[in-house]
Amino acid sequence: MSIEDFIIKIYVCISDFLKTFSPLRKRGPAPKLSDTEVITMEVVGEFLGFGSDKRIFEYFVNHWKHWFPKLGTRVTFVRQGANSWFVKSEVQKVLSSELPGNGDIFLFDGMPISTCNVKRVRRKNPFWGEGGFGYCAAKDYKYFGFKGHILTNQNGVITDFTIAAANIDERNVLPELAHGKRGFVIADKGLIRPELTEILASLGLNLQTPLKNNMKDSRPKGYVRNIMNKRRLIETVIGQLVDRFQIQAMRAKDLFHLSVKASRKILAHTLGFLFAGSTEFDKVLA
């Protein structure tokens, strides 16, 4: 698919969804650049790996101004994109519910989102009181900021996503994130907690994790091996969000704008899944 076809497909998809929403503005003049155009630019820019508002804006100014002739200043573009956060979130939810893999198996994991080096944190930090100190066991480092929590279906489509302070236990986040789901939730051994298993069971969810080395596992080895193989898919999804969509390199001055940027990355990931037919995104623009 050429980049031209990709932009058109994203535009048409976003346009069709926006027709189902009530008007975003109940008063005042309509913006020169439509919300469909702004969201299209954001999604395409994120998919291409630009990540930041500045790089996305400059890319379209330099290469696609003839397709978006009413593109004004970067400040206006960024502000309009932030104001449409709710639409992007709702579009992503609808898309994820319609894509293949919506059965009774879900995958859960998290990733650090650092906003400041732990040695440079001061009380004047804009995230002081909202963020927290956390530890990433996979890379063995401490950080200040947040943690992104992801729930996907068995095919790797992101069904739910939230950002919480880094010092909040992910075992306290999962019940809220998985509310309304039914079936199995596969997670890593860090989610082992009898109380959590009971809470999820009351919601209609069966939590399955590998056990620690000092714990006896009565489940068949083949069953446990199958769980581990399925769980690797969410690690692939997180790798895509980190490498292609740069979700760990977001820059913002408050939690609202940090969440806005995360939501458009999740939407871009979901749309990429839609057009790729799998999580192999490089096939989209091949």
Backbone torsions as a table, in degrees:
resi	resn	phi	psi	omega
1	MET	NA	130.5	178.4
2	SER	-74.8	162.8	179.0
3	ILE	-65.2	-32.8	177.5
4	GLU	-62.7	-46.8	178.8
5	ASP	-64.0	-36.5	-179.2
6	PHE	-64.6	-44.8	178.9
7	ILE	-61.9	-42.5	-179.6
8	ILE	-64.2	-43.6	-179.7
9	LYS	-63.1	-42.3	178.2
10	ILE	-63.6	-44.3	-179.1
11	TYR	-60.3	-47.5	-178.6
12	VAL	-64.0	-42.2	-179.7
13	CYS	-62.1	-47.5	179.8
14	ILE	-65.1	-41.4	-179.6
15	SER	-60.9	-43.2	179.9
16	ASP	-62.8	-39.3	-179.7
17	PHE	-71.2	-38.3	-178.5
18	LEU	-65.9	-24.4	178.1
19	LYS	-65.6	-22.5	-178.8
20	THR	-87.4	-8.0	-179.5
21	PHE	-95.9	152.7	173.5
22	SER	-70.6	158.8	-178.5
23	PRO	-52.7	135.1	-178.7
24	LEU	-70.7	-25.3	-177.9
25	ARG	-122.7	123.9	-178.8
26	LYS	-93.8	-10.2	179.9
27	ARG	-151.1	162.5	179.4
28	GLY	83.9	165.2	-178.9
29	PRO	-72.1	151.3	177.1
30	ALA	-71.6	146.0	179.4
31	PRO	-67.2	152.3	179.3
32	LYS	-63.3	-43.8	177.8
33	LEU	-91.5	122.7	-175.6
34	SER	-68.1	157.6	177.5
35	ASP	-63.6	-33.7	176.9
36	THR	-60.7	-42.4	179.9
37	GLU	-66.5	-43.0	-178.8
38	VAL	-62.8	-48.2	-179.1
39	ILE	-65.0	-38.0	176.8
40	THR	-60.2	-46.0	179.4
41	MET	-62.3	-42.5	179.9
42	GLU	-63.4	-47.0	-177.1
43	VAL	-64.6	-46.7	179.9
44	VAL	-62.9	-43.6	179.1
45	GLY	-61.6	-41.7	178.1
46	GLU	-65.4	-42.0	-178.6
47	PHE	-64.4	-34.5	179.1
48	LEU	-77.9	-5.8	174.5
49	GLY	91.1	16.9	-179.3
50	PHE	-76.4	-36.1	169.9
51	GLY	78.2	-54.5	-174.0
52	SER	-96.4	157.6	178.1
53	ASP	-58.9	-41.9	-177.0
54	LYS	-62.6	-46.4	-177.3
55	ARG	-69.4	-37.9	177.7
56	ILE	-63.8	-47.1	-179.3
57	PHE	-61.2	-46.8	-178.5
58	GLU	-63.9	-35.9	179.4
59	TYR	-62.1	-45.9	-178.2
60	PHE	-74.5	-31.2	175.7
61	VAL	-65.4	-41.8	-175.0
62	ASN	-81.3	-26.3	-172.3
63	HIS	-120.7	-24.5	-171.9
64	TRP	-133.1	26.0	179.8
65	LYS	-62.9	-29.9	179.8
66	HIS	-71.8	-19.8	175.5
67	TRP	-89.4	-24.3	-179.9
68	PHE	-126.9	66.3	-172.7
69	PRO	-64.0	-21.9	-178.6
70	LYS	-92.9	13.2	177.4
71	LEU	-66.1	119.8	-176.3
72	GLY	-96.1	-126.3	-178.1
73	THR	-87.7	162.3	179.2
74	ARG	-65.8	-36.5	179.6
75	VAL	-59.9	-45.4	179.4
76	THR	-64.1	-42.6	179.4
77	PHE	-60.8	-47.1	-178.8
78	VAL	-65.2	-43.0	-178.8
79	ARG	-64.9	-42.4	-179.8
80	GLN	-66.9	-37.6	177.5
81	GLY	-65.1	-40.2	179.1
82	ALA	-66.4	-37.7	-178.7
83	ASN	-70.1	-16.3	-179.5
84	SER	-99.6	20.9	-176.3
85	TRP	-60.5	-38.4	-176.8
86	PHE	-64.5	-40.8	179.8
87	VAL	-62.6	-45.5	-179.5
88	LYS	-61.7	-39.1	178.5
89	SER	-64.8	-43.2	-178.8
90	GLU	-69.6	-38.9	177.5
91	VAL	-61.7	-42.1	179.9
92	GLN	-63.6	-40.2	179.7
93	LYS	-63.9	-43.1	179.7
94	VAL	-65.1	-45.3	-179.8
95	LEU	-61.3	-45.5	-177.5
96	SER	-64.1	-30.0	179.4
97	SER	-76.2	-20.6	-177.1
98	GLU	-97.8	-16.2	-179.0
99	LEU	-77.0	157.4	-178.9
100	PRO	-60.4	153.0	175.0
101	GLY	102.4	5.0	-178.5
102	ASN	-83.5	72.7	177.6
103	GLY	-105.7	-133.9	-177.4
104	ASP	-117.5	22.1	178.1
105	ILE	-121.6	126.6	-179.8
106	PHE	-127.6	151.6	179.6
107	LEU	-119.0	138.7	-176.9
108	PHE	-130.7	137.4	174.8
109	ASP	-164.6	173.8	-179.2
110	GLY	-138.1	170.3	179.7
111	MET	-150.2	145.3	-179.9
112	PRO	-72.5	141.5	173.5
113	ILE	-125.9	92.6	-176.3
114	SER	-79.4	136.1	177.1
115	THR	-112.0	-8.7	-178.4
116	CYS	-165.1	143.8	173.5
117	ASN	-60.9	134.9	-174.1
118	VAL	-59.5	-25.0	-179.2
119	LYS	-83.3	-9.5	-176.7
120	ARG	-112.2	9.0	-177.8
121	VAL	-72.4	130.6	176.1
122	ARG	-131.6	163.7	-179.7
123	ARG	-65.5	-18.4	177.3
124	LYS	-82.0	-3.5	177.5
125	ASN	-57.4	132.4	-176.8
126	PRO	-60.1	-19.9	-179.3
127	PHE	-101.3	7.1	178.9
128	TRP	-64.9	127.1	-176.6
129	GLY	96.7	-18.3	176.8
130	GLU	-110.7	-44.1	176.7
131	GLY	-82.2	-174.4	179.7
132	GLY	-159.8	171.9	178.6
133	PHE	-87.4	131.7	-179.0
134	GLY	-134.1	172.8	179.6
135	TYR	-133.9	129.9	177.6
136	CYS	-100.6	108.0	-177.4
137	ALA	-69.3	-33.2	-177.2
138	ALA	-63.6	-37.2	-178.8
139	LYS	-110.5	-0.1	176.3
140	ASP	55.1	60.9	175.1
141	TYR	-149.5	152.4	177.1
142	LYS	-96.8	150.2	-178.4
143	TYR	-152.2	167.0	174.7
144	PHE	-117.7	133.9	179.0
145	GLY	151.5	-127.4	-172.3
146	PHE	-134.1	178.4	174.7
147	LYS	-135.3	130.1	177.0
148	GLY	-88.9	128.4	-179.0
149	HIS	-111.0	128.6	-172.8
150	ILE	-123.8	138.5	172.4
151	LEU	-123.2	124.7	178.7
152	THR	-121.5	164.2	171.9
153	ASN	-85.7	-175.8	-173.3
154	GLN	-71.1	-10.8	177.0
155	ASN	-99.0	-3.8	179.0
156	GLY	97.7	7.2	176.0
157	VAL	-78.7	129.0	180.0
158	ILE	-72.9	118.0	-179.9
159	THR	-97.4	-30.5	179.5
160	ASP	-148.8	147.2	-179.7
161	PHE	-150.9	140.7	176.7
162	THR	-148.9	157.7	176.4
163	ILE	-115.2	129.2	178.7
164	ALA	-132.5	159.0	177.9
165	ALA	-55.8	146.4	-174.0
166	ALA	-63.0	-23.8	-177.7
167	ASN	-90.5	4.9	176.6
168	ILE	-87.9	127.8	-178.5
169	ASP	-64.1	129.3	-179.2
170	GLU	-63.3	-20.2	176.9
171	ARG	-69.7	-20.3	175.4
172	ASN	-86.7	-16.4	-178.1
173	VAL	-88.8	-37.2	-173.6
174	LEU	-54.9	-46.1	-178.7
175	PRO	-57.7	-39.8	179.5
176	GLU	-70.8	-39.7	-178.1
177	LEU	-68.4	-34.2	-176.2
178	ALA	-95.2	8.7	-178.0
179	HIS	-61.2	132.1	-179.3
180	GLY	93.5	-9.6	178.6
181	LYS	-88.5	157.4	177.2
182	ARG	-137.3	138.8	176.8
183	GLY	128.9	-132.9	-176.2
184	PHE	-115.1	141.6	172.0
185	VAL	-119.0	122.2	179.5
186	ILE	-104.7	126.4	-178.2
187	ALA	-140.8	-179.7	179.3
188	ASP	-87.5	176.7	-173.9
189	LYS	-68.2	-12.3	176.8
190	GLY	-69.3	-13.4	-179.9
191	LEU	-91.0	3.1	-179.0
192	ILE	-67.5	118.6	175.9
193	ARG	-167.3	120.0	-178.2
194	PRO	-54.6	-39.8	-178.7
195	GLU	-64.4	-37.7	179.3
196	LEU	-66.6	-42.5	178.2
197	THR	-58.2	-40.8	179.4
198	GLU	-68.5	-41.1	179.7
199	ILE	-62.7	-46.0	-179.7
200	LEU	-65.7	-37.2	178.3
201	ALA	-62.1	-36.7	178.4
202	SER	-68.3	-21.0	178.1
203	LEU	-91.7	-3.4	-179.6
204	GLY	92.1	22.9	-178.3
205	LEU	-121.0	137.8	178.4
206	ASN	-105.7	111.4	-178.7
207	LEU	-82.1	126.7	178.5
208	GLN	-124.8	125.3	178.4
209	THR	-139.6	157.1	168.0
210	PRO	-68.6	149.3	-178.9
211	LEU	-93.2	162.1	177.2
212	LYS	-73.1	163.1	-174.4
213	ASN	-61.5	-29.8	-177.9
214	ASN	-91.4	11.5	-179.6
215	MET	-111.2	140.0	-179.7
216	LYS	-84.3	130.7	-178.3
217	ASP	-111.9	115.4	-179.1
218	SER	-87.7	-5.4	-179.8
219	ARG	-75.8	149.0	177.7
220	PRO	-58.6	143.7	-177.9
221	LYS	-61.4	-35.7	179.0
222	GLY	-64.5	-35.5	178.7
223	TYR	-66.3	-44.7	179.8
224	VAL	-65.0	-40.5	178.9
225	ARG	-62.7	-38.0	178.5
226	ASN	-65.9	-39.0	177.0
227	ILE	-61.1	-46.0	-179.0
228	MET	-62.9	-40.0	179.3
229	ASN	-64.9	-40.9	178.8
230	LYS	-66.4	-37.6	-176.3
231	ARG	-67.3	-24.6	-179.6
232	ARG	-63.3	-22.7	-178.9
233	LEU	-64.0	-39.2	-179.1
234	ILE	-70.6	-26.0	174.1
235	GLU	-66.9	-35.6	175.3
236	THR	-64.9	-43.0	179.6
237	VAL	-61.8	-45.2	178.7
238	ILE	-62.9	-39.8	177.1
239	GLY	-60.0	-38.0	177.4
240	GLN	-67.2	-42.8	179.4
241	LEU	-64.4	-34.8	-178.9
242	VAL	-78.0	-47.4	-173.3
243	ASP	-80.2	-53.6	-176.8
244	ARG	-80.7	-44.6	-173.2
245	PHE	-97.5	-2.5	172.4
246	GLN	52.2	44.8	-175.8
247	ILE	-70.4	-18.4	177.7
248	GLN	-91.3	-0.8	-178.5
249	ALA	-114.8	22.6	-179.6
250	MET	-69.8	140.6	177.8
251	ARG	-119.3	124.3	179.8
252	ALA	-154.2	162.3	-178.9
253	LYS	-105.7	-1.7	176.1
254	ASP	-157.0	166.1	-175.4
255	LEU	-66.0	-33.1	179.6
256	PHE	-59.6	-51.8	-177.7
257	HIS	-70.4	-28.6	174.7
258	LEU	-65.5	-42.8	178.9
259	SER	-67.4	-36.5	178.6
260	VAL	-60.7	-45.8	-179.5
261	LYS	-66.3	-37.2	178.5
262	ALA	-65.9	-39.7	-177.0
263	SER	-65.2	-36.6	179.9
264	ARG	-74.3	-27.9	175.2
265	LYS	-69.8	-39.5	177.3
266	ILE	-64.9	-40.8	177.7
267	LEU	-63.8	-43.1	179.2
268	ALA	-62.3	-39.5	177.4
269	HIS	-62.6	-43.9	-178.3
270	THR	-66.3	-41.6	178.0
271	LEU	-67.1	-36.0	175.3
272	GLY	-62.4	-39.8	176.3
273	PHE	-62.8	-40.2	-179.8
274	LEU	-60.9	-46.4	-175.7
275	PHE	-83.2	-23.1	178.2
276	ALA	-83.1	-28.7	-175.2
277	GLY	78.6	2.9	178.9
278	SER	-164.9	-174.9	178.4
279	THR	-90.0	9.9	177.2
280	GLU	-88.1	81.4	-170.2
281	PHE	-67.2	-22.7	-178.1
282	ASP	-64.2	-17.7	178.6
283	LYS	-71.5	-21.7	-174.9
284	VAL	-63.8	-48.0	-176.1
285	LEU	-105.7	23.2	179.6
286	ALA	-69.1	NA	NA
